[in-house]
Amino acid sequence: MFYYRVTVSTGTSEYSGTNNYIYLVLIGEHGRSERTLLDRPGLDFCRGAVDDYEVECEQDLGPLQFVLLEKQRYWVEDNWFCRHVSVTCPGGHISEFPCHRWFVGDVSICIPEGSVKKVGSEATVFDEYREKELSERQKIYRWMTWQPQIPKCIAADSENGLPQDVRFDNEKRSDFQNSLHYALIELSLKKLMTKLSTSWKDLDDFRSIFWGVKSPVAEYVMNHWREDWFFGYQFLNGPNPTLIRRCTRIPDKLAVTEDMISPFLDAGTSLNEQLEKGNIFIVDYSVLDAIPTNVIQGKQQYLCAPICLLYQNMEGNMLPIAIQLKQSPGEDNPVFLPSDPELDWLLVKTWVRSADFQIYQISSHLLHTHLVAEVLCVATLRNLPSLHPIFKLLMPHMRFTLEINTRARGQLIAPHGIFDQAVSTGGDGLLQVAQREYARMTYDSLCLPDDVRSRGMEEVKDYFFMQDGLRLWGIIKRLVEGIVGCFYHSDKAVTSDRELQAWIQEIYDEGFFGAPNLGVPSSFQSKDELTKFLTMGIYTCSAQHAALNQGQFDWCAWVPNMPCSMRQPPPTCKGKVTMDYIMESLPDTRQSCIQMAITWHLGRTQPDMIPLGHDEDLYFTEKEVKDLIQKFHSELELAEQEIDKRNHSLELKYEYLKPSNVENSITI
């Protein structure tokens, strides 16, 4: 007799275990074992369990190829999550079978031996398996056009229509549902979250919705939001640090002159000199021009498309020096300056921050991270079998993304959803902003080194988002480069991988359909092209999302700093702004409470968060890859130490891109 020791690992999340019957068949090159019941009454397949069994065979099965696992109902249906199976063969060799699947109902799932196997010119026993696997997945995971002229998404009417394998864990589901309720109940208990929409009496009244879950950054914002240096700082290291760009010439539509600007520059210099030196910067919200605005509880909301000119002075402060609230110059569209009446200047800066809120949430956050990640996820599930190296590389970065995006479409940005209830671009405006941004989105804008270069920001002082982001981009790229090198020894190996080419072709043809300026590849012609695209994908799903998502509460909790809407038209002349007009312009009590609650709910660290790199070896079994992943961990630890050292001397620390704060996938 030949004896095989089988070790089965059950998932660690709630309800992963089962009391149903589990059967196993070992399939090797020389034969297969009998169907064996894995049974130790009361002990098997508990949550987090690692169970050992002995399987007898009359013959040596040879190199193991598959493990067939079968779940059958016992009394009541009880789903099971299998993490991993390993088999110690009679000669001592250990075969690994990564699974990471839910067994739902009476079902049999065949798990292939876990080493990477690319499709080749010669037929193998695994070819039929991978074809069947993809055929089944393509029936389950289908493309859908949720709205025209934005990326396609997973075909699901709600999260309940998603397969169990991509659903939230039970703990995640409960936390997600309860956290928003907790925030809203807290505000209701303070009698602030009411059906009535009333203006705040003065700015200090916004303190009343600051509650027990304050953050140090949010309190810093509350204390410094009116200061010019802090207004400029947010374009570098705030929640939306991807819009600012170096200005080499003043656009014709911005009606500034040398005489206007020179008083706000360092002594003895001129606007032209500072343009040549690269110290003038611009943020242009042209995409918001003529966007229709929301009506909330019968009250018209307002929006403008500002142009903001900034100057980084000799001390390194990024200071606003001119703001024009509309795109076309005219008598009713003056250029506001720091020397204008204090309340004029405060209000126009607030208008810029409100415009930034719209672009931040719709373009930078939703479009450039969530929707891009969903395209990669759907295409991966449809085109890459579990044996493929790129499937194994990407899957840890796809965790929960399909469900959080499906929930967003059903609850956050749907008609009558949260956006509609509080935000000036709710309703038709949100979709039009997304469509405009999608039409001009580029591959460069998704690749941080290219994006920083195209915006002329490489040498900007104290741009911590850029510094930390480029560091993480490099670390991720080195991991990807190493793994690509393990399985693709030449450019020809890349071009001849038909599964890989089908994957990128579907991303191009389906996922990013109708993006005229995007410029993502439709095929891979080299290892370098593949490495760059994969680095972009992993960076987007982890670091870029972390930099944009984590700051929501920090920067939006103090509502005047980043108003979700404005309730009065923008000023058309100088010298007439009063504090009463500012209070009537800012979000009312109900809108403010929704902004506070939703940014806390979506921006807080998730209780089940998996930091960048911590699940990279779930699917790989090769020692060479595991060594690369260990080096990846070491580089992330060093980056963490360097960021901590830098932050130690900063009054306002930038921590969104510390590796321990970067979640491995988009789960919120």
C-alpha positions as CSV (number, residue, x, y, z in Angstrom):
1,M,0.0,0.0,0.0
2,F,1.0,3.6,-0.6
3,Y,0.2,6.2,2.0
4,Y,-0.5,9.9,1.2
5,R,-0.7,12.5,4.0
6,V,-3.3,15.1,3.1
7,T,-3.4,18.5,4.9
8,V,-6.5,20.6,4.4
9,S,-6.7,24.3,5.6
10,T,-10.0,25.9,6.2
11,G,-10.5,29.7,5.9
12,T,-10.2,31.9,9.0
13,S,-13.2,34.2,8.5
14,E,-16.5,33.7,10.2
15,Y,-18.6,30.8,8.8
16,S,-15.7,29.4,6.8
17,G,-16.0,26.1,8.5
18,T,-18.5,23.3,7.7
19,N,-20.1,20.3,9.2
20,N,-21.0,18.9,5.8
21,Y,-19.3,15.8,4.3
22,I,-16.0,16.4,2.5
23,Y,-14.7,13.8,0.1
24,L,-11.3,13.7,-1.6
25,V,-9.8,12.0,-4.7
26,L,-6.1,12.3,-5.5
27,I,-5.3,12.3,-9.2
28,G,-1.8,11.5,-10.4
29,E,0.1,10.8,-13.6
30,H,-0.3,7.0,-13.0
31,G,-3.8,6.8,-11.6
32,R,-6.2,8.1,-9.0
33,S,-7.1,7.2,-5.4
34,E,-10.5,5.9,-4.2
35,R,-13.1,8.5,-3.2
36,T,-12.2,9.0,0.5
37,L,-14.4,10.6,3.2
38,L,-12.4,13.0,5.3
39,D,-14.0,12.4,8.6
40,R,-13.1,12.9,12.2
41,P,-16.5,13.6,13.9
42,G,-16.7,17.0,15.5
43,L,-13.2,18.0,14.6
44,D,-13.0,18.5,10.9
45,F,-13.1,21.7,8.9
46,C,-13.7,24.2,11.7
47,R,-13.0,27.8,11.1
48,G,-9.2,28.2,10.8
49,A,-8.6,24.5,11.1
50,V,-5.6,22.7,9.6
51,D,-6.7,19.0,9.4
52,D,-4.5,16.0,8.5
53,Y,-5.7,12.8,6.9
54,E,-4.1,9.6,5.5
55,V,-5.2,8.3,2.1
56,E,-4.3,4.7,1.1
57,C,-3.7,3.7,-2.5
58,E,-2.9,0.3,-3.9
59,Q,-0.5,1.9,-6.4
60,D,1.9,4.8,-6.6
61,L,0.0,7.6,-8.3
62,G,3.1,9.2,-9.6
63,P,3.4,13.0,-9.8
64,L,0.2,14.5,-8.5
65,Q,-1.8,16.6,-10.9
66,F,-5.1,17.3,-9.3
67,V,-7.0,17.1,-6.0
68,L,-10.8,16.6,-6.4
69,L,-12.7,17.9,-3.4
70,E,-16.4,17.2,-3.0
71,K,-18.9,18.7,-0.4
72,Q,-22.2,17.0,0.3
73,R,-24.9,18.2,2.6
74,Y,-25.3,16.8,6.1
75,W,-28.5,17.7,7.8
76,V,-28.4,21.4,6.8
77,E,-26.5,23.2,4.0
78,D,-23.3,24.6,5.4
79,N,-20.9,26.3,2.9
80,W,-17.2,25.8,3.3
81,F,-14.1,27.9,2.4
82,C,-11.0,25.9,1.5
83,R,-7.8,27.8,1.6
84,H,-5.2,25.2,0.7
85,V,-4.5,21.5,0.3
86,S,-1.0,20.0,0.6
87,V,-0.1,16.3,0.0
88,T,3.0,14.6,1.3
89,C,3.7,11.7,-1.1
90,P,5.2,8.3,-0.2
91,G,8.7,9.4,-1.2
92,G,8.5,12.6,0.9
93,H,7.7,15.1,-1.9
94,I,5.1,17.7,-1.0
95,S,2.6,18.8,-3.6
96,E,0.8,22.1,-3.0
97,F,-2.8,22.8,-4.2
98,P,-3.8,26.5,-3.5
99,C,-7.6,26.7,-3.5
100,H,-9.1,29.9,-2.0
101,R,-12.6,28.9,-3.1
102,W,-16.0,28.7,-1.5
103,F,-17.8,25.3,-1.8
104,V,-21.5,26.3,-2.0
105,G,-24.1,23.5,-2.1
106,D,-23.4,20.0,-3.1
107,V,-20.4,20.6,-5.4
108,S,-17.2,19.1,-6.6
109,I,-14.2,21.3,-7.4
110,C,-11.0,20.0,-9.1
111,I,-7.9,21.8,-7.9
112,P,-4.7,21.7,-10.0
113,E,-1.3,21.3,-8.6
114,G,-0.1,24.8,-7.8
115,S,3.0,25.4,-9.8
116,V,2.7,27.8,-12.7
117,K,1.8,26.2,-16.0
118,K,1.5,28.4,-19.1
119,V,-0.3,27.2,-22.2
120,G,2.2,25.9,-24.7
121,S,2.4,24.4,-28.2
122,E,2.3,20.8,-26.8
123,A,-0.9,19.5,-25.3
124,T,-0.8,18.6,-21.6
125,V,-3.3,17.2,-19.1
126,F,-3.9,20.7,-17.8
127,D,-5.1,22.2,-21.1
128,E,-8.6,20.7,-20.8
129,Y,-8.7,21.9,-17.2
130,R,-7.8,25.5,-18.0
131,E,-10.2,25.7,-21.0
132,K,-13.1,24.3,-18.9
133,E,-12.2,26.7,-16.0
134,L,-12.3,29.7,-18.3
135,S,-15.5,28.6,-20.0
136,E,-17.2,28.3,-16.6
137,R,-15.9,31.7,-15.4
138,Q,-16.9,33.5,-18.6
139,K,-20.5,32.4,-18.0
140,I,-20.3,33.7,-14.4
141,Y,-18.3,36.9,-14.8
142,R,-19.8,39.0,-17.6
143,W,-19.3,42.6,-18.7
144,M,-22.0,45.2,-18.3
145,T,-22.4,48.8,-19.4
146,W,-23.7,50.5,-16.3
147,Q,-23.7,53.9,-17.9
148,P,-22.4,54.9,-21.4
149,Q,-18.9,56.4,-21.9
150,I,-17.4,55.1,-18.7
151,P,-15.5,51.9,-18.1
152,K,-17.5,48.7,-18.2
153,C,-18.2,46.7,-15.0
154,I,-19.3,43.4,-13.7
155,A,-22.8,42.3,-14.7
156,A,-24.6,42.3,-11.4
157,D,-27.7,44.2,-10.3
158,S,-26.6,44.1,-6.7
159,E,-24.0,42.5,-4.5
160,N,-26.4,39.6,-4.0
161,G,-25.9,38.7,-7.7
162,L,-22.2,38.2,-7.3
163,P,-20.6,34.8,-6.9
164,Q,-19.6,33.8,-3.4
165,D,-15.9,33.7,-4.2
166,V,-15.8,37.5,-4.7
167,R,-18.3,38.5,-1.9
168,F,-17.3,40.2,1.4
169,D,-16.6,37.9,4.3
170,N,-19.4,37.9,6.9
171,E,-17.4,40.1,9.2
172,K,-16.7,42.6,6.4
173,R,-20.4,42.6,5.5
174,S,-21.5,43.3,9.0
175,D,-18.9,46.0,9.7
176,F,-19.7,47.7,6.4
177,Q,-23.4,47.9,7.1
178,N,-23.1,48.8,10.8
179,S,-20.4,51.5,10.6
180,L,-22.5,53.9,8.5
181,H,-25.5,53.3,10.8
182,Y,-23.3,54.0,13.8
183,A,-22.2,57.3,12.3
184,L,-25.7,58.4,11.4
185,I,-27.1,57.4,14.8
186,E,-24.4,59.3,16.6
187,L,-25.3,62.4,14.7
188,S,-29.1,61.8,15.2
189,L,-28.6,61.5,18.9
190,K,-27.0,64.9,18.9
191,K,-30.2,66.1,17.1
192,L,-28.2,67.3,14.1
193,M,-29.1,64.7,11.5
194,T,-32.7,65.9,10.8
195,K,-34.9,66.1,7.8
196,L,-34.8,69.9,8.1
197,S,-32.1,71.7,6.0
198,T,-31.1,74.7,7.9
199,S,-28.0,76.9,7.6
200,W,-25.3,76.9,10.3
201,K,-25.2,80.2,12.2
202,D,-21.4,80.6,12.1
203,L,-18.3,78.7,11.3
204,D,-17.8,77.5,14.9
205,D,-21.1,75.6,14.7
206,F,-19.4,73.1,12.4
207,R,-17.5,71.9,15.5
208,S,-20.8,70.3,16.8
209,I,-20.5,67.5,14.3
210,F,-16.9,66.7,15.4
211,W,-17.4,63.6,17.5
212,G,-15.5,61.0,19.4
213,V,-13.7,59.6,16.3
214,K,-11.7,62.7,15.5
215,S,-8.4,62.3,13.8
216,P,-5.2,64.4,14.4
217,V,-5.2,65.5,10.8
218,A,-8.9,66.5,10.9
219,E,-8.3,68.7,13.9
220,Y,-5.3,70.2,12.3
221,V,-7.5,71.0,9.2
222,M,-10.1,72.6,11.5
223,N,-7.5,74.9,13.0
224,H,-5.6,75.9,9.8
225,W,-8.1,75.7,6.9
226,R,-8.3,79.5,6.4
227,E,-4.5,79.9,6.0
228,D,-3.1,80.3,2.5
229,W,-0.1,78.1,3.0
230,F,-2.4,75.3,4.1
231,F,-4.8,75.8,1.2
232,G,-1.8,75.3,-1.2
233,Y,-0.4,72.4,0.9
234,Q,-3.5,70.4,0.2
235,F,-2.8,70.3,-3.5
236,L,0.4,68.4,-2.7
237,N,-0.4,66.2,0.2
238,G,-4.1,66.4,0.8
239,P,-6.8,64.0,-0.3
240,N,-6.5,64.8,-4.0
241,P,-2.8,65.4,-4.8
242,T,-3.0,64.5,-8.5
243,L,-4.3,67.7,-10.1
244,I,-1.7,70.4,-9.6
245,R,0.8,70.9,-12.4
246,R,3.6,73.3,-13.2
247,C,2.5,76.3,-15.2
248,T,4.9,77.4,-18.0
249,R,2.6,80.1,-19.5
250,I,-0.5,81.8,-18.2
251,P,-3.5,80.5,-20.2
252,D,-5.4,83.2,-22.2
253,K,-8.6,82.3,-20.3
254,L,-7.0,83.4,-17.0
255,A,-7.1,87.2,-16.9
256,V,-4.1,87.9,-14.7
257,T,-1.4,90.5,-15.3
258,E,2.1,91.1,-14.0
259,D,0.9,94.0,-11.9
260,M,-1.8,91.9,-10.2
261,I,0.6,89.1,-9.3
262,S,3.9,90.7,-8.4
263,P,2.9,91.9,-4.9
264,F,2.5,88.2,-3.9
265,L,5.9,87.0,-5.2
266,D,9.2,87.2,-3.3
267,A,10.8,90.6,-3.5
268,G,12.8,91.5,-6.5
269,T,11.2,89.0,-8.9
270,S,8.6,88.9,-11.5
271,L,5.9,86.6,-12.8
272,N,7.8,85.8,-16.0
273,E,10.9,85.0,-14.0
274,Q,9.1,82.7,-11.7
275,L,7.4,81.0,-14.7
276,E,10.8,80.3,-16.2
277,K,12.2,79.0,-12.8
278,G,9.2,76.6,-12.6
279,N,7.8,78.1,-9.4
280,I,4.3,78.8,-10.7
281,F,1.6,76.1,-10.6
282,I,-1.9,75.8,-11.7
283,V,-5.0,73.8,-10.9
284,D,-7.8,74.0,-13.6
285,Y,-11.2,72.6,-13.0
286,S,-12.4,73.1,-16.6
287,V,-14.1,69.7,-16.6
288,L,-16.8,71.1,-14.3
289,D,-17.7,73.9,-16.7
290,A,-21.5,73.9,-17.4
291,I,-22.1,70.7,-15.5
292,P,-25.8,70.6,-14.3
293,T,-26.2,70.9,-10.6
294,N,-28.3,69.0,-8.1
295,V,-31.5,70.1,-6.4
296,I,-31.7,68.9,-2.8
297,Q,-35.0,69.1,-1.0
298,G,-36.2,71.7,-3.4
299,K,-33.1,73.8,-3.0
300,Q,-30.9,74.5,-6.0
301,Q,-27.2,73.7,-5.6
302,Y,-24.3,75.5,-7.3
303,L,-21.0,74.6,-8.9
304,C,-18.2,76.5,-10.7
305,A,-15.1,75.6,-12.7
306,P,-12.3,77.6,-11.0
307,I,-8.7,78.2,-12.2
308,C,-6.3,78.6,-9.3
309,L,-2.8,80.0,-9.7
310,L,-0.2,79.1,-7.1
311,Y,3.4,80.1,-6.3
312,Q,5.9,78.1,-4.3
313,N,8.0,80.7,-2.6
314,M,11.6,80.6,-1.3
315,E,10.4,79.0,2.0
316,G,8.8,76.2,0.1
317,N,5.2,77.2,0.8
318,M,2.7,76.6,-2.0
319,L,0.6,79.8,-1.9
320,P,-2.5,80.8,-3.9
321,I,-1.9,84.1,-5.8
322,A,-4.9,84.3,-8.0
323,I,-8.3,82.6,-8.3
324,Q,-10.8,83.0,-11.2
325,L,-14.1,81.1,-10.5
326,K,-15.3,80.7,-14.1
327,Q,-13.5,79.6,-17.3
328,S,-14.1,82.7,-19.4
329,P,-12.9,86.1,-18.3
330,G,-15.4,88.9,-18.0
331,E,-16.8,91.7,-15.9
332,D,-18.8,89.2,-13.8
333,N,-15.8,86.9,-13.4
334,P,-13.1,88.9,-11.6
335,V,-9.7,87.5,-10.7
336,F,-9.6,87.3,-6.9
337,L,-6.4,88.0,-5.1
338,P,-4.9,87.6,-1.6
339,S,-5.2,91.4,-1.1
340,D,-8.9,91.4,-1.6
341,P,-11.3,91.7,1.4
342,E,-10.7,88.8,3.8
343,L,-14.2,87.3,3.4
344,D,-14.0,87.5,-0.4
345,W,-10.7,85.6,-0.4
346,L,-12.0,83.1,2.1
347,L,-15.2,82.4,0.1
348,V,-13.4,82.0,-3.3
349,K,-10.9,79.6,-1.7
350,T,-13.9,77.6,-0.4
351,W,-15.3,77.5,-3.9
352,V,-12.1,76.0,-5.1
353,R,-12.2,73.4,-2.3
354,S,-15.8,72.5,-3.2
355,A,-14.8,72.0,-6.9
356,D,-11.9,69.9,-5.7
357,F,-14.4,67.7,-3.7
358,Q,-16.2,66.9,-6.9
359,I,-13.2,66.0,-9.0
360,Y,-11.6,64.1,-6.0
361,Q,-14.6,61.8,-5.5
362,I,-15.7,61.3,-9.1
363,S,-12.5,61.4,-11.1
364,S,-9.4,60.8,-9.0
365,H,-11.0,58.3,-6.6
366,L,-14.0,56.6,-8.4
367,L,-12.8,56.6,-12.0
368,H,-9.0,56.4,-11.7
369,T,-8.9,53.7,-9.0
370,H,-12.2,51.8,-8.4
371,L,-13.4,51.6,-12.0
372,V,-9.9,50.9,-13.4
373,A,-9.4,48.1,-10.8
374,E,-12.8,46.6,-11.7
375,V,-11.8,46.4,-15.4
376,L,-8.6,44.5,-14.5
377,C,-10.5,42.2,-12.1
378,V,-13.3,41.2,-14.5
379,A,-10.8,40.6,-17.4
380,T,-8.5,38.6,-15.1
381,L,-11.3,36.3,-14.0
382,R,-12.5,35.8,-17.6
383,N,-9.2,35.3,-19.4
384,L,-6.5,33.9,-17.0
385,P,-6.8,30.4,-15.5
386,S,-5.7,29.8,-12.0
387,L,-2.6,28.1,-13.3
388,H,-1.4,31.3,-15.0
389,P,1.4,33.3,-13.4
390,I,-0.4,36.6,-13.9
391,F,-3.6,35.3,-12.3
392,K,-1.5,34.3,-9.3
393,L,0.2,37.7,-9.2
394,L,-3.0,39.8,-9.4
395,M,-5.6,37.9,-7.4
396,P,-4.5,39.2,-4.0
397,H,-5.1,42.7,-5.3
398,M,-8.7,41.9,-6.5
399,R,-10.1,41.0,-3.0
400,F,-13.6,42.4,-2.4
401,T,-13.3,45.0,-5.3
402,L,-16.3,43.7,-7.2
403,E,-18.6,43.9,-4.2
404,I,-17.5,47.3,-3.0
405,N,-18.0,48.7,-6.6
406,T,-21.4,47.0,-7.0
407,R,-22.5,48.4,-3.6
408,A,-21.3,51.9,-4.7
409,R,-23.4,51.7,-7.9
410,G,-26.4,50.6,-5.9
411,Q,-26.1,52.9,-2.8
412,L,-23.6,55.7,-3.2
413,I,-23.9,57.0,-6.8
414,A,-27.2,55.5,-7.8
415,P,-30.3,57.7,-8.3
416,H,-31.5,58.8,-4.9
417,G,-28.3,57.5,-3.4
418,I,-26.0,59.3,-0.9
419,F,-24.4,61.5,-3.6
420,D,-27.9,62.7,-4.7
421,Q,-28.8,63.6,-1.1
422,A,-25.9,65.9,-0.4
423,V,-23.5,66.7,-3.3
424,S,-23.8,69.4,-5.9
425,T,-22.9,67.0,-8.7
426,G,-25.5,64.5,-7.6
427,G,-27.9,63.4,-10.4
428,D,-26.9,64.0,-14.0
429,G,-23.8,66.0,-13.0
430,L,-21.9,63.1,-11.5
431,L,-22.3,61.0,-14.7
432,Q,-21.3,63.9,-16.9
433,V,-18.2,64.6,-14.9
434,A,-17.2,60.9,-15.1
435,Q,-17.8,60.8,-18.8
436,R,-15.8,64.0,-19.5
437,E,-12.9,62.7,-17.3
438,Y,-13.0,59.3,-19.0
439,A,-12.8,60.9,-22.4
440,R,-9.5,62.6,-21.5
441,M,-8.1,59.9,-19.2
442,T,-4.7,58.6,-20.4
443,Y,-2.4,55.7,-19.7
444,D,0.2,58.2,-18.4
445,S,-2.2,59.5,-15.8
446,L,-2.5,55.9,-14.4
447,C,1.3,55.4,-14.2
448,L,2.7,57.6,-11.4
449,P,6.2,58.3,-12.9
450,D,4.7,59.3,-16.2
451,D,1.9,61.3,-14.5
452,V,4.4,63.2,-12.3
453,R,6.6,63.9,-15.3
454,S,3.7,65.1,-17.5
455,R,2.6,67.5,-14.8
456,G,6.2,68.9,-14.4
457,M,6.2,68.0,-10.7
458,E,9.4,65.9,-10.4
459,E,11.4,68.5,-8.4
460,V,8.7,70.0,-6.3
461,K,9.7,70.4,-2.6
462,D,7.8,68.6,0.1
463,Y,5.6,66.7,-2.3
464,F,5.3,63.7,0.0
465,F,2.6,62.0,-2.1
466,M,5.0,61.9,-5.0
467,Q,8.1,60.9,-3.0
468,D,6.4,58.0,-1.2
469,G,4.4,57.0,-4.2
470,L,7.5,56.8,-6.5
471,R,9.2,54.7,-3.8
472,L,6.3,52.2,-3.7
473,W,6.0,52.2,-7.5
474,G,9.7,51.2,-7.7
475,I,9.3,48.5,-5.1
476,I,6.2,47.0,-6.8
477,K,7.9,47.2,-10.2
478,R,10.9,45.3,-9.0
479,L,8.7,42.5,-7.7
480,V,6.7,42.4,-10.9
481,E,9.9,42.5,-13.0
482,G,11.3,39.5,-11.1
483,I,8.1,37.4,-11.4
484,V,7.7,38.2,-15.1
485,G,11.4,37.2,-15.5
486,C,10.7,33.9,-13.8
487,F,8.1,32.8,-16.3
488,Y,8.9,34.8,-19.5
489,H,12.5,34.4,-20.5
490,S,12.2,36.5,-23.7
491,D,9.9,39.0,-25.4
492,K,8.8,36.1,-27.7
493,A,7.5,34.2,-24.6
494,V,5.2,37.2,-23.9
495,T,3.9,37.6,-27.5
496,S,3.2,33.9,-27.8
497,D,1.2,33.6,-24.6
498,R,-2.3,33.6,-26.1
499,E,-4.1,33.7,-22.7
500,L,-2.1,36.8,-21.7
501,Q,-2.8,38.4,-25.1
502,A,-6.5,37.6,-24.8
503,W,-6.5,39.3,-21.4
504,I,-5.0,42.6,-22.5
505,Q,-7.1,42.6,-25.7
506,E,-10.3,42.2,-23.7
507,I,-9.2,45.0,-21.3
508,Y,-8.7,47.2,-24.4
509,D,-11.8,46.2,-26.4
510,E,-14.3,45.6,-23.6
511,G,-13.3,47.1,-20.2
512,F,-12.0,50.4,-21.6
513,F,-14.3,50.6,-24.5
514,G,-14.9,54.1,-25.8
515,A,-11.9,55.8,-24.2
516,P,-10.4,57.8,-27.2
517,N,-7.3,59.1,-25.4
518,L,-6.5,56.3,-23.0
519,G,-3.8,54.6,-24.9
520,V,-3.5,51.4,-22.9
521,P,-1.9,48.6,-25.0
522,S,-4.1,46.2,-26.9
523,S,-1.3,43.6,-26.9
524,F,2.1,43.1,-25.2
525,Q,5.1,43.0,-27.4
526,S,7.8,42.8,-24.7
527,K,8.5,41.9,-21.1
528,D,8.9,45.6,-20.3
529,E,5.4,46.5,-21.6
530,L,3.9,43.7,-19.5
531,T,5.9,44.8,-16.4
532,K,4.7,48.4,-16.7
533,F,1.1,47.5,-17.2
534,L,1.1,45.0,-14.2
535,T,2.9,47.6,-12.0
536,M,0.2,50.1,-12.9
537,G,-2.5,47.6,-12.0
538,I,-1.1,46.6,-8.7
539,Y,-0.1,50.2,-7.7
540,T,-3.7,51.4,-8.7
541,C,-5.3,48.7,-6.6
542,S,-3.2,49.4,-3.6
543,A,-1.1,52.5,-3.1
544,Q,-3.0,54.9,-5.4
545,H,-6.3,54.0,-3.8
546,A,-4.8,54.3,-0.3
547,A,-3.4,57.8,-1.0
548,L,-6.9,58.9,-2.2
549,N,-9.2,57.0,0.0
550,Q,-7.7,57.2,3.5
551,G,-7.7,61.0,3.6
552,Q,-11.5,61.3,3.2
553,F,-12.4,61.9,6.8
554,D,-9.1,63.7,7.6
555,W,-9.8,66.4,5.0
556,C,-13.6,66.4,4.6
557,A,-14.7,66.1,8.2
558,W,-14.2,69.9,8.7
559,V,-16.9,70.6,6.2
560,P,-15.9,74.2,5.3
561,N,-12.5,72.9,4.1
562,M,-14.0,70.7,1.4
563,P,-17.7,71.4,1.0
564,C,-19.7,68.7,-0.8
565,S,-21.9,71.4,-2.3
566,M,-22.5,75.2,-2.4
567,R,-26.0,76.6,-1.9
568,Q,-25.6,80.1,-3.3
569,P,-24.1,81.3,-6.6
570,P,-20.4,82.2,-6.7
571,P,-19.6,85.9,-6.2
572,T,-19.5,88.0,-9.4
573,C,-17.8,91.1,-7.9
574,K,-15.6,92.1,-5.0
575,G,-16.3,93.6,-1.7
576,K,-19.9,92.4,-1.1
577,V,-19.3,89.0,0.7
578,T,-20.5,88.8,4.3
579,M,-20.2,86.1,6.8
580,D,-24.0,85.5,6.5
581,Y,-23.5,84.9,2.8
582,I,-20.7,82.4,3.4
583,M,-22.9,80.5,5.9
584,E,-25.8,80.4,3.4
585,S,-23.4,79.1,0.7
586,L,-21.9,76.3,2.8
587,P,-23.7,72.9,3.1
588,D,-26.6,72.9,5.5
589,T,-26.9,70.9,8.6
590,R,-28.2,67.8,6.9
591,Q,-25.7,67.8,4.1
592,S,-22.9,68.4,6.6
593,C,-23.9,65.4,8.7
594,I,-24.0,63.2,5.6
595,Q,-20.6,64.4,4.5
596,M,-19.2,63.7,7.9
597,A,-20.7,60.3,8.2
598,I,-20.0,59.0,4.8
599,T,-16.3,60.2,4.7
600,W,-15.7,58.5,8.1
601,H,-17.5,55.4,6.9
602,L,-15.5,55.1,3.6
603,G,-12.2,56.6,4.7
604,R,-11.5,54.7,8.0
605,T,-9.0,51.8,8.2
606,Q,-10.9,48.6,7.6
607,P,-10.9,46.1,10.5
608,D,-10.0,43.2,8.2
609,M,-7.4,45.2,6.3
610,I,-4.6,43.2,4.6
611,P,-1.6,45.5,4.1
612,L,0.4,45.6,0.9
613,G,2.4,42.5,0.3
614,H,0.9,40.3,3.0
615,D,-1.0,37.9,0.7
616,E,1.4,37.9,-2.2
617,D,2.4,34.3,-1.8
618,L,-1.2,32.9,-1.5
619,Y,-1.1,31.4,-5.0
620,F,2.5,30.8,-5.8
621,T,4.4,27.6,-4.8
622,E,7.8,28.3,-6.5
623,K,10.7,28.9,-4.3
624,E,12.2,31.5,-6.7
625,V,8.9,33.5,-6.5
626,K,8.7,33.2,-2.7
627,D,12.3,34.5,-2.4
628,L,11.2,37.5,-4.6
629,I,8.2,38.1,-2.3
630,Q,10.5,38.0,0.8
631,K,12.7,40.6,-0.8
632,F,9.5,42.6,-1.5
633,H,8.6,42.5,2.2
634,S,12.1,43.7,3.1
635,E,11.9,46.6,0.8
636,L,8.5,47.6,2.2
637,E,9.8,47.4,5.7
638,L,12.7,49.7,4.8
639,A,10.3,52.2,3.1
640,E,8.2,52.2,6.3
641,Q,11.3,53.1,8.3
642,E,12.3,55.9,5.9
643,I,8.8,57.4,5.9
644,D,8.7,57.3,9.7
645,K,12.0,59.0,9.9
646,R,10.9,61.7,7.6
647,N,7.6,62.2,9.4
648,H,9.2,62.5,12.8
649,S,10.3,66.0,12.0
650,L,7.0,67.1,10.5
651,E,4.2,68.9,12.3
652,L,1.7,67.4,9.9
653,K,2.7,63.9,9.0
654,Y,2.0,62.3,5.7
655,E,1.2,58.6,6.4
656,Y,-1.2,57.5,3.7
657,L,1.6,55.7,1.7
658,K,3.3,54.0,4.6
659,P,3.2,50.3,3.5
660,S,1.5,49.3,6.7
661,N,-1.3,51.7,5.9
662,V,-1.7,50.6,2.3
663,E,-4.4,48.0,1.8
664,N,-3.5,45.3,-0.7
665,S,-6.7,45.8,-2.7
666,I,-9.7,48.1,-3.0
667,T,-12.2,46.9,-0.4
668,I,-13.8,50.2,0.6
